[in-house]
Amino acid sequence: MVPRPVPAPREEAGAVVAAVSPHASGGRGAAAPQLLQALPSTIHGAVGAKWAAEIPLLLQHLAGTTASSLHVAEWESLLLKFLQPSLELIENEAWTVGLSQELSRQLSSSPRLSWEKCFLYKALGTALAACGCLSHVQEQTQKYLKEANYLELWEAQGMISVVSRCAESHFQLALSSVKAFMGTLKHQKQSNLVRTRAARAALMVVYSRMALRAPREQLLAHVRRDIVGNVLWLYQEGCQDAQLKLSLVQSVTEISLAIGAVGACPRFELCRKRELLQTLLVSARSQGRRAEELWALPWGGFAQRRDGLLGQHVSSRAP
């Protein structure tokens, strides 16, 4: 039997994006999942069977909801969970590349600060994670790293979504792309210093989000040098303003959670742990916090555990 072709990337991208706001435009977005379900003649057999089982569940979740009662974040999560395994089933590299290009095109034309745009960043990262064309994945991650307007929080967060979600399947490639972009920050002109400071803060969070999404079997091998080492560099080389300090705390918290998710690892010793904790202590003191207050922060209790990020309590005195 000749395999049926998969639907055009534009059709699936348009339907999934329309579905993210199901009650907009008179509820036309709610019909988007039905549109995918109504195209059996153009859907690959494996995907068609999966969609036939899962789309009714999506529609059931929407039943009886309104624009005000729908839990948007939960609905978005369901759509992304629907998209990811679908892409894994469609073993068609050219089609996945086409889908990522279509999502990128829609990103450029979607309204800024819209829920649709936020979702598109996440969907693009998910599509890149499923893409087997590494040159295309690298090109796209570098594009969003270089072109993001880091002074716009929503755009920086969008870049973080693209790169960190891509790291689920392409962890080392994503690390390499971020490292290469970091190198360009050293040569920024004086007029771009404000953007550079914002970029440093965003990249610190990129590293911790990649740690959260990295394959567990790869994380510990890279967390010392490629994650913690670069987070420290970004903080220490930058102008340590409030934004950078907040990013440091957020990054350490998320790295702690990522290491904890790997499970107990008695022989794992994180190098530079004293340096990292002392950096946090200095940052806290500059904000008027007492050292004792640090352990009340989200990462504090975990940091003191034997199997935690820092492994041991370090003196709160200045080094």
N, C-alpha and C positions, 0 to 999 in steps of 0.2 A: 504493500500500500504506500502511495506517495504521501509524505508528511504534508499536512496543510500548512500554509505560511502563517507566520505570526502577524498580528495586526501592525499597521504602520505605527512607528513610535509616536507620531503626532497624535494619533487617535487615543492611545493609552495615556499619554502625558496629559492631554486635554481633559480626558474623563476623570483621571485621578485628581488633578488640580481643581476641577470644578466641584468634585465631591467634598473637598475640604471645607467648603462653606455651603452645606446642603440647603440651608434655608434662605440663602441670598437669591435675589432676582426672582422672587415668587416661588422659591423652592425648586428651581430648575436643577440645582446642584444635586438634589436627592435622586434625580433620574440618571445621574452619571454612572453609578454602579450597574444600573439596569441596562445602560447602553453597552457596557462591556459584556454583560451576560447575554445580550441579544445579538452578539456577533459570533456565534459558534462556527460559522463557515470560515472565519478568518483567524481563529485562535488555534494555536498548536494543541494537539491532543492532550498532553499532560497538563498544560496550563488551563485548558478549557474545563477539564474535569475538576481541577482544584477550584477554579472560579465558580463553577456550578455549585460546589459545596459551600464556599465561603461567602459569596456575594449575598445570598439570602440572610446570612448571619449579620452582615453589615446593615442590610435593610431593616432587619429586626431591631437592631440597636437604635436606628433612627426613628422607628415607629413611635408615634405619640409625642415626639419631642418638638420643641419650637426653637426659634433663634435664641431665646433667652434661657431655655431649660437645658439645651444641649451642652454637655461638658466638652468644650472644644478641644482641650489638650488630650483628653481620653480618646476622642474621635480621631484626632490626628494620629495618635499612637496606633490605633487600629488600622488606619490606612497604610501607615508605614510598614506595619507587620504583615499586611496583605501584599504590599509591593515587593518587599525583600525576597521572600521565597519564590514569588512568581518569576522574578528576574533570574534566580538561580536555576529554575527549571528551563528557561528559554536559553539554551546553550547556543546562542547565535551572537558572536562577538560584534559583527557589523550592526546588528539591530540594537544591542545595548549601547554601543557608541552613539548611534543615531538618537536613542532615547535621551542620553545625557546631553547631547547637543540641543535637542528640542527643549529640555528642561532649562538649559542655560539661556536659550533664546527667550523663553517665557519669563525668566528672571529679569532679563534686561528691560522688559516692557511692562512688568507688573507694577502696580502702585506701591510706592515706598511706604513703609510702616504698616503694610497690610498683612493680615494673617496668611493670605495666599503667598506672599513673598517669603515669609518665614518658613512656610511649609516647603516651598520650592527649594530652598537651600538644603533642607534635610533630605528631600527626595533626590536631589542631585548627588549628595554625598552617598546615599544608599545605592544609586545607580552606578556610581564610580566604584563602589566596593564590589559590585557584581561584575564589573567589566574586566575582561581578560586582556585587553589591549593596554599594556603597561605604559607605552609611550603616550597614549591618549590620557590615561589617568594622571601621569606626571605633568603633562601639559596643562590639564585643567586645574590641578592643585596649585601649580605655580601661578597660573593666571589669577586665581582668586586671592592668593597671598599677595601678589604684586599690585593688583588693581583695587583692592578693598580700600575704602575711605575709612581709615581707622578712627577718625574724629567723629564718625557717626556710629553710635553704639550698636544700632540694629544691623549695620553692615558688617561691623567687626564680628558680631555674634553669628551672622550668616556665614562668614568665612570659617569660623570655628566649627560650625555644623558640617560644612563641606569636607574640610580636611580631617576632622576627627572621625566622622562616619566612614570615610574612605579607608581609614586606618584599620577598620575591622578585618579587612582582607588584605590590605596592602600596607602593613605597619611600617616595614623598613623603608618602603618608597615614600610614605608620608613623612617619616622622620627625616629622610634625606632632603625632601622638598623644603621643609621648614628650616633645616640647617642651612641650606643654600640661601634662602631668603634672609636669614639672620645675618649672613655675611654682607649683604647689601646695606644693612643698617649702619655699618661702620663708616660708610662713605656718603652718608646723607649730607646734603648741603645745610648750612646754618639756617636757611629759611624753612627747612623741613623738620626742625627739631621738635616742634609740637607734635607733628604726625609721627615722628620716630618714637617719642615717649609713649604715645597711644598704641603704636604697633608693638612695642616691647610688652606692654601690659596684656595685650590680646594674645601674643605668642606664648606667654607664660600659661595662660588658660588653655591654649591649644595643646600644649604638652600634657597637661593633666587630663584633659578630655581624651587625648589619644591613649593615655595610660588606662583610663576607664574602659575603653573600647578595644584595647589591644588583645590579641589572642593570649590567654593566660600563660601558655607554654613559652611565649616569647618575651613577656613583660620583664621578668626579673633580669634577663640577660642585658636589657637595654636601660633599665630604670636608673642605674647609677650614673653613667656617663651621658647618655643621650637624652635623658629627661631631667633628673635633678641637676646635673652639671650645667645644662643649658638654662634651666630656670634660674639658677644662681647667677649665671653670667648676665642674663637679661636684667636681673634686678640690680646687681652690683655695678654694671656699666651704665645704667640709666640714671636719670634724675629721679631720685627716690621720693616722688610726690605721693599724695594720698591714693591716686589711682593705682600706682605701681605697688604700693603696700597692700592695698585690698586684693590685688591680683595675686600677690605672693601668698597671702593667707588662703585664698580660694584654691590656688594651685596645690599648696601643701595638703590641704584638706582632701582634695580629690585624689592626689597621688597616694595618700594614706589609705583611702578607701579602696583604691585599685590594688594595692599590695595586699590589703586584708582579704580581698576577694579571692586571691590566689590560694589562700589557706595557710595554715601553720607551716613555716619553713625555718626550722631551728638553725640551719647553717647559713641562712641568708643574712649577710651583714651589709648594710648600706654605707658605702664610703661617703665621706664628707657630711656625715650626719651631725657631727658637732658644729661644723661650719654652717649647716643649714639652720640648726636650732639657734645658734648665736645670732644669725642674721634675723631670725624672727624676733628674738629678744630685743635686739637693738631697734628694730622697727617698732615694736610695742612700746618701748620706753620713749621713743620719739613722739608717740601719740599720747603720752602721759599715763600709760598703763603700768601697773606693778607686775613684776614677774609672776607673782602668785595668780594673777588674773588670767594668765595665758592658758592655764589648764582648764579653765571654764569655757574656752573657745572650742568649736566643733572638733578640731583635730587634737586638742590637748590630751584628753584621756587616752586616745589611741596612741599618741606619740610616746606615752610613758610605758606602754606595754612592751614586754620583752620581744614579741614578734611584730611590733609596730614599725612605723616608718623610721623612728629615731632609735628605738630599742632601749634607751636608757635616759634617765633624767640628767640633764646637763646643768651645771651651775648657772644661776641667773646673773652672776657677776660678769662684768665686761671681760673679754679675753685679754 
